[in-house]
């Protein structure tokens, strides 16, 4: 039985994660990624403590298309510094930190609901 959520055509779906990579819409991506509804970008971030506003520049550049940013922090959820949260909020983006697995699942659910969502996902082994 197929349990894949009904995602609108042309939208990304995260199919799997682990082993330092992600499978998104049938394509394998090594390392951390930024996932938007219609594209995916490699992301140089390896650990949550290196997160900066500059590392999220591609998300901020697409602020008109993103209302929620799911932050996959790796194997465990971590808090987002207040200044970073505030800067994203000023751009109209709410950031929701969680472990990477939860961020992947939540992204798919929000895609099925046709929400304006993006995911910043740190790869896990």
TIRO-2110 file (N, C-alpha, C; in Angstrom, 1 decimal):
// TIRO-2110
0.8, -1.2, 0.0, N, 1, A
0.0, 0.0, 0.0, CA, 1, A
0.9, 1.2, 0.0, C, 1, A
0.6, 2.2, -0.9, N, 2, A
1.4, 3.4, -1.0, CA, 2, A
0.9, 4.4, 0.1, C, 2, A
1.8, 4.8, 0.9, N, 3, A
1.5, 5.8, 2.0, CA, 3, A
2.1, 7.2, 1.7, C, 3, A
2.7, 7.4, 0.5, N, 4, A
3.3, 8.6, 0.2, CA, 4, A
2.3, 9.7, 0.2, C, 4, A
2.5, 10.8, 0.9, N, 5, A
1.5, 11.9, 0.8, CA, 5, A
1.3, 12.4, -0.6, C, 5, A
0.1, 12.9, -0.9, N, 6, A
-0.2, 13.5, -2.2, CA, 6, A
0.4, 14.9, -2.3, C, 6, A
1.5, 14.9, -3.0, N, 7, A
2.2, 16.2, -3.2, CA, 7, A
1.9, 16.7, -4.5, C, 7, A
1.5, 18.0, -4.7, N, 8, A
1.2, 18.6, -6.0, CA, 8, A
2.4, 18.4, -7.0, C, 8, A
2.0, 18.2, -8.2, N, 9, A
3.0, 18.0, -9.3, CA, 9, A
4.1, 19.1, -9.3, C, 9, A
5.3, 18.8, -9.5, N, 10, A
6.4, 19.7, -9.6, CA, 10, A
7.0, 20.1, -8.2, C, 10, A
6.5, 19.6, -7.1, N, 11, A
6.9, 19.9, -5.8, CA, 11, A
7.9, 18.8, -5.3, C, 11, A
8.8, 19.2, -4.4, N, 12, A
9.7, 18.3, -3.8, CA, 12, A
9.1, 17.4, -2.8, C, 12, A
9.6, 16.1, -2.7, N, 13, A
9.2, 15.3, -1.6, CA, 13, A
10.5, 14.6, -1.1, C, 13, A
10.7, 14.6, 0.2, N, 14, A
11.9, 14.0, 0.8, CA, 14, A
11.5, 12.5, 1.0, C, 14, A
12.2, 11.7, 0.3, N, 15, A
11.9, 10.2, 0.4, CA, 15, A
12.7, 9.5, 1.5, C, 15, A
14.0, 9.9, 1.7, N, 16, A
14.8, 9.3, 2.7, CA, 16, A
15.9, 10.2, 3.1, C, 16, A
16.5, 9.8, 4.3, N, 17, A
17.7, 10.6, 4.8, CA, 17, A
18.5, 9.6, 5.5, C, 17, A
19.8, 9.9, 5.7, N, 18, A
20.7, 9.1, 6.5, CA, 18, A
21.9, 8.8, 5.7, C, 18, A
23.0, 8.3, 6.4, N, 19, A
24.2, 8.0, 5.7, CA, 19, A
24.9, 9.2, 5.1, C, 19, A
24.6, 10.4, 5.6, N, 20, A
25.2, 11.6, 5.1, CA, 20, A
24.6, 12.1, 3.8, C, 20, A
23.3, 11.6, 3.5, N, 21, A
22.7, 12.1, 2.2, CA, 21, A
21.2, 12.1, 2.4, C, 21, A
20.6, 12.6, 1.3, N, 22, A
19.1, 12.7, 1.2, CA, 22, A
18.7, 12.2, -0.2, C, 22, A
17.5, 11.6, -0.2, N, 23, A
16.9, 11.3, -1.5, CA, 23, A
15.6, 12.2, -1.6, C, 23, A
15.6, 13.1, -2.6, N, 24, A
14.6, 14.0, -2.7, CA, 24, A
14.0, 13.9, -4.1, C, 24, A
12.7, 13.6, -4.2, N, 25, A
12.1, 13.4, -5.5, CA, 25, A
12.9, 12.6, -6.5, C, 25, A
13.4, 11.4, -6.0, N, 26, A
14.0, 10.5, -6.8, CA, 26, A
15.5, 10.7, -7.1, C, 26, A
16.1, 11.8, -6.6, N, 27, A
17.5, 12.1, -6.8, CA, 27, A
18.2, 12.1, -5.4, C, 27, A
19.4, 11.6, -5.5, N, 28, A
20.3, 11.5, -4.3, CA, 28, A
21.1, 12.7, -4.2, C, 28, A
21.2, 13.3, -3.0, N, 29, A
22.0, 14.5, -2.7, CA, 29, A
22.9, 14.2, -1.5, C, 29, A
24.2, 14.4, -1.7, N, 30, A
25.2, 14.1, -0.6, CA, 30, A
25.3, 15.4, 0.3, C, 30, A
25.4, 15.2, 1.5, N, 31, A
25.6, 16.3, 2.5, CA, 31, A
24.3, 17.0, 2.8, C, 31, A
24.5, 18.1, 3.5, N, 32, A
23.4, 18.9, 3.9, CA, 32, A
22.7, 19.6, 2.8, C, 32, A
21.5, 20.0, 2.9, N, 33, A
20.7, 20.6, 1.8, CA, 33, A
19.7, 21.6, 2.2, C, 33, A
19.4, 22.5, 1.3, N, 34, A
18.3, 23.4, 1.5, CA, 34, A
17.2, 22.9, 0.5, C, 34, A
16.0, 22.7, 1.0, N, 35, A
14.9, 22.1, 0.1, CA, 35, A
13.8, 23.2, 0.1, C, 35, A
13.5, 23.6, -1.2, N, 36, A
12.4, 24.5, -1.4, CA, 36, A
11.3, 23.7, -2.2, C, 36, A
10.1, 24.2, -2.3, N, 37, A
9.1, 23.5, -3.0, CA, 37, A
9.5, 23.0, -4.4, C, 37, A
10.3, 23.8, -5.1, N, 38, A
10.5, 23.4, -6.5, CA, 38, A
12.0, 23.3, -6.8, C, 38, A
12.9, 23.3, -5.8, N, 39, A
14.3, 23.1, -6.0, CA, 39, A
15.0, 22.7, -4.8, C, 39, A
16.2, 22.2, -5.0, N, 40, A
17.1, 21.8, -3.8, CA, 40, A
18.5, 22.3, -4.1, C, 40, A
19.1, 22.8, -3.0, N, 41, A
20.5, 23.3, -3.1, CA, 41, A
21.4, 22.6, -2.1, C, 41, A
22.6, 22.4, -2.5, N, 42, A
23.6, 21.9, -1.5, CA, 42, A
23.8, 23.0, -0.5, C, 42, A
24.1, 22.5, 0.7, N, 43, A
24.3, 23.5, 1.8, CA, 43, A
25.6, 23.1, 2.6, C, 43, A
26.5, 24.0, 2.8, N, 44, A
27.8, 23.7, 3.3, CA, 44, A
27.8, 23.5, 4.8, C, 44, A
26.7, 23.7, 5.5, N, 45, A
26.6, 23.6, 7.0, CA, 45, A
26.8, 22.1, 7.4, C, 45, A
27.6, 21.8, 8.3, N, 46, A
27.9, 20.5, 8.8, CA, 46, A
27.4, 20.3, 10.2, C, 46, A
27.3, 21.4, 11.0, N, 47, A
26.9, 21.3, 12.4, CA, 47, A
26.1, 22.5, 12.8, C, 47, A
25.1, 22.4, 13.6, N, 48, A
24.2, 23.4, 14.0, CA, 48, A
24.9, 24.6, 14.6, C, 48, A
26.0, 24.5, 15.2, N, 49, A
26.6, 25.6, 15.9, CA, 49, A
27.3, 26.6, 14.9, C, 49, A
27.4, 26.1, 13.6, N, 50, A
27.9, 27.0, 12.6, CA, 50, A
26.8, 27.8, 11.9, C, 50, A
25.6, 27.6, 12.3, N, 51, A
24.4, 28.3, 11.7, CA, 51, A
24.5, 29.8, 11.9, C, 51, A
24.4, 30.6, 10.7, N, 52, A
24.5, 32.0, 10.8, CA, 52, A
23.4, 32.6, 9.8, C, 52, A
23.1, 33.8, 9.9, N, 53, A
22.2, 34.5, 9.0, CA, 53, A
22.7, 34.3, 7.5, C, 53, A
24.1, 34.4, 7.4, N, 54, A
24.7, 34.3, 6.1, CA, 54, A
24.5, 32.9, 5.5, C, 54, A
24.5, 31.9, 6.3, N, 55, A
24.4, 30.5, 5.8, CA, 55, A
22.9, 30.3, 5.4, C, 55, A
22.0, 31.1, 5.8, N, 56, A
20.6, 31.0, 5.4, CA, 56, A
20.2, 32.0, 4.3, C, 56, A
21.2, 32.7, 3.7, N, 57, A
21.0, 33.7, 2.7, CA, 57, A
20.1, 33.2, 1.5, C, 57, A
20.3, 32.0, 1.0, N, 58, A
19.4, 31.5, 0.0, CA, 58, A
17.9, 31.4, 0.4, C, 58, A
17.7, 31.2, 1.7, N, 59, A
16.3, 31.2, 2.2, CA, 59, A
15.7, 32.6, 2.2, C, 59, A
16.5, 33.5, 2.7, N, 60, A
16.1, 34.9, 2.9, CA, 60, A
15.9, 35.5, 1.5, C, 60, A
16.7, 35.1, 0.5, N, 61, A
16.5, 35.6, -0.9, CA, 61, A
15.1, 35.1, -1.4, C, 61, A
14.6, 34.1, -0.9, N, 62, A
13.3, 33.5, -1.4, CA, 62, A
12.2, 33.8, -0.4, C, 62, A
12.3, 34.8, 0.5, N, 63, A
11.4, 35.1, 1.6, CA, 63, A
10.0, 35.2, 1.1, C, 63, A
9.8, 35.7, -0.1, N, 64, A
8.4, 35.9, -0.6, CA, 64, A
7.7, 34.5, -0.8, C, 64, A
8.5, 33.5, -0.9, N, 65, A
8.0, 32.1, -1.2, CA, 65, A
8.0, 31.2, 0.0, C, 65, A
8.6, 31.7, 1.1, N, 66, A
8.8, 30.9, 2.3, CA, 66, A
8.1, 31.6, 3.5, C, 66, A
7.2, 30.9, 4.2, N, 67, A
6.6, 31.4, 5.4, CA, 67, A
7.2, 30.6, 6.6, C, 67, A
7.5, 29.4, 6.4, N, 68, A
8.1, 28.5, 7.5, CA, 68, A
9.3, 27.9, 7.0, C, 68, A
10.4, 28.0, 7.8, N, 69, A
11.6, 27.3, 7.6, CA, 69, A
11.8, 26.2, 8.6, C, 69, A
11.8, 24.9, 8.2, N, 70, A
12.1, 23.8, 9.1, CA, 70, A
13.6, 23.6, 9.1, C, 70, A
14.1, 23.7, 10.3, N, 71, A
15.6, 23.5, 10.5, CA, 71, A
15.9, 22.2, 11.1, C, 71, A
16.4, 21.3, 10.2, N, 72, A
16.8, 20.0, 10.7, CA, 72, A
18.2, 20.1, 11.3, C, 72, A
18.3, 20.0, 12.6, N, 73, A
19.5, 20.3, 13.4, CA, 73, A
20.5, 19.2, 13.4, C, 73, A
20.2, 18.1, 12.8, N, 74, A
21.1, 16.9, 12.9, CA, 74, A
20.3, 15.9, 13.7, C, 74, A
21.1, 15.1, 14.5, N, 75, A
20.4, 14.0, 15.3, CA, 75, A
19.6, 14.5, 16.4, C, 75, A
19.8, 15.7, 16.9, N, 76, A
19.0, 16.3, 18.0, CA, 76, A
18.6, 17.7, 17.7, C, 76, A
17.5, 18.1, 18.2, N, 77, A
17.0, 19.5, 18.1, CA, 77, A
17.9, 20.4, 18.9, C, 77, A
18.1, 21.6, 18.4, N, 78, A
18.9, 22.6, 19.1, CA, 78, A
18.2, 23.9, 19.0, C, 78, A
18.4, 24.8, 20.0, N, 79, A
17.7, 26.1, 20.0, CA, 79, A
18.4, 27.0, 19.0, C, 79, A
17.6, 27.9, 18.4, N, 80, A
18.1, 28.9, 17.4, CA, 80, A
18.3, 30.2, 18.2, C, 80, A
19.5, 30.8, 18.0, N, 81, A
19.8, 32.0, 18.7, CA, 81, A
18.7, 33.1, 18.5, C, 81, A
18.4, 33.8, 19.5, N, 82, A
17.3, 34.8, 19.4, CA, 82, A
17.5, 35.9, 18.3, C, 82, A
18.8, 36.3, 18.1, N, 83, A
19.1, 37.3, 17.1, CA, 83, A
18.8, 36.7, 15.7, C, 83, A
19.1, 35.5, 15.5, N, 84, A
18.9, 34.8, 14.2, CA, 84, A
17.4, 34.7, 14.0, C, 84, A
16.7, 34.2, 15.0, N, 85, A
15.2, 34.1, 14.9, CA, 85, A
14.6, 35.4, 14.6, C, 85, A
15.0, 36.5, 15.2, N, 86, A
14.5, 37.8, 15.0, CA, 86, A
14.7, 38.3, 13.6, C, 86, A
15.9, 38.1, 13.1, N, 87, A
16.3, 38.5, 11.7, CA, 87, A
15.4, 37.8, 10.7, C, 87, A
15.2, 36.5, 10.9, N, 88, A
14.4, 35.8, 9.9, CA, 88, A
12.9, 36.2, 10.0, C, 88, A
12.5, 36.5, 11.2, N, 89, A
11.1, 37.0, 11.4, CA, 89, A
10.9, 38.3, 10.7, C, 89, A
11.9, 39.2, 10.8, N, 90, A
11.9, 40.5, 10.1, CA, 90, A
11.7, 40.3, 8.5, C, 90, A
12.2, 39.1, 8.0, N, 91, A
12.0, 38.8, 6.6, CA, 91, A
10.7, 38.1, 6.3, C, 91, A
9.9, 37.9, 7.4, N, 92, A
8.6, 37.2, 7.2, CA, 92, A
8.7, 35.7, 7.3, C, 92, A
9.8, 35.2, 7.9, N, 93, A
10.0, 33.7, 8.0, CA, 93, A
10.0, 33.3, 9.4, C, 93, A
9.2, 32.3, 9.7, N, 94, A
9.3, 31.6, 11.0, CA, 94, A
10.1, 30.4, 11.0, C, 94, A
11.1, 30.3, 11.9, N, 95, A
12.0, 29.1, 11.9, CA, 95, A
11.6, 28.2, 12.9, C, 95, A
11.5, 26.9, 12.6, N, 96, A
11.1, 25.8, 13.5, CA, 96, A
12.2, 24.8, 13.6, C, 96, A
13.0, 24.8, 14.6, N, 97, A
14.1, 23.8, 14.8, CA, 97, A
13.5, 22.5, 15.3, C, 97, A
14.1, 21.4, 14.8, N, 98, A
13.8, 20.0, 15.2, CA, 98, A
14.9, 19.1, 14.7, C, 98, A
14.9, 17.8, 15.1, N, 99, A
15.9, 17.0, 14.5, CA, 99, A
15.7, 16.8, 13.1, C, 99, A
16.7, 16.3, 12.3, N, 100, A
16.6, 16.3, 10.9, CA, 100, A
15.5, 15.3, 10.4, C, 100, A
15.3, 14.2, 11.0, N, 101, A
14.3, 13.3, 10.7, CA, 101, A
12.9, 13.9, 10.8, C, 101, A
12.6, 14.6, 11.9, N, 102, A
11.3, 15.2, 12.1, CA, 102, A
11.1, 16.3, 11.0, C, 102, A
12.2, 17.1, 10.7, N, 103, A
12.1, 18.1, 9.7, CA, 103, A
11.7, 17.6, 8.3, C, 103, A
12.3, 16.4, 8.0, N, 104, A
12.0, 15.8, 6.7, CA, 104, A
10.5, 15.4, 6.6, C, 104, A
10.0, 14.7, 7.7, N, 105, A
8.6, 14.3, 7.7, CA, 105, A
7.7, 15.5, 7.7, C, 105, A
8.0, 16.5, 8.5, N, 106, A
7.2, 17.7, 8.6, CA, 106, A
7.1, 18.4, 7.2, C, 106, A
8.3, 18.5, 6.5, N, 107, A
8.3, 19.1, 5.2, CA, 107, A
7.3, 18.4, 4.3, C, 107, A
7.3, 17.1, 4.3, N, 108, A
6.4, 16.4, 3.4, CA, 108, A
4.9, 16.7, 3.7, C, 108, A
4.6, 16.7, 5.0, N, 109, A
3.2, 17.0, 5.4, CA, 109, A
2.8, 18.4, 5.0, C, 109, A
3.7, 19.4, 5.2, N, 110, A
3.4, 20.8, 4.8, CA, 110, A
3.3, 20.9, 3.3, C, 110, A
4.1, 20.2, 2.5, N, 111, A
4.0, 20.2, 1.1, CA, 111, A
2.7, 19.7, 0.6, C, 111, A
2.2, 18.6, 1.3, N, 112, A
0.9, 18.1, 0.9, CA, 112, A
-0.2, 19.1, 1.2, C, 112, A
0.0, 19.9, 2.2, N, 113, A
-1.0, 21.0, 2.5, CA, 113, A
-0.8, 22.2, 1.7, C, 113, A
0.2, 22.2, 0.8, N, 114, A
0.5, 23.3, -0.1, CA, 114, A
0.9, 24.6, 0.6, C, 114, A
1.6, 24.4, 1.7, N, 115, A
2.1, 25.5, 2.5, CA, 115, A
3.4, 26.1, 1.8, C, 115, A
3.8, 27.3, 2.2, N, 116, A
5.0, 27.9, 1.7, CA, 116, A
6.1, 27.6, 2.7, C, 116, A
6.7, 26.4, 2.5, N, 117, A
7.7, 25.9, 3.4, CA, 117, A
9.0, 25.6, 2.7, C, 117, A
10.1, 25.7, 3.5, N, 118, A
11.4, 25.3, 3.0, CA, 118, A
12.0, 24.5, 4.2, C, 118, A
13.1, 23.7, 3.9, N, 119, A
13.8, 23.0, 4.9, CA, 119, A
15.3, 23.2, 4.8, C, 119, A
15.9, 23.5, 5.9, N, 120, A
17.4, 23.5, 5.9, CA, 120, A
17.8, 22.3, 6.7, C, 120, A
18.4, 21.3, 6.1, N, 121, A
18.6, 20.0, 6.7, CA, 121, A
20.1, 19.7, 6.8, C, 121, A
20.5, 19.5, 8.0, N, 122, A
21.9, 19.0, 8.3, CA, 122, A
21.9, 17.5, 8.1, C, 122, A
22.8, 17.0, 7.3, N, 123, A
22.9, 15.6, 7.0, CA, 123, A
23.3, 14.8, 8.3, C, 123, A
22.7, 13.6, 8.4, N, 124, A
23.0, 12.7, 9.6, CA, 124, A
23.5, 11.4, 9.0, C, 124, A
24.3, 10.7, 9.9, N, 125, A
24.9, 9.4, 9.4, CA, 125, A
23.9, 8.3, 9.6, C, 125, A
END
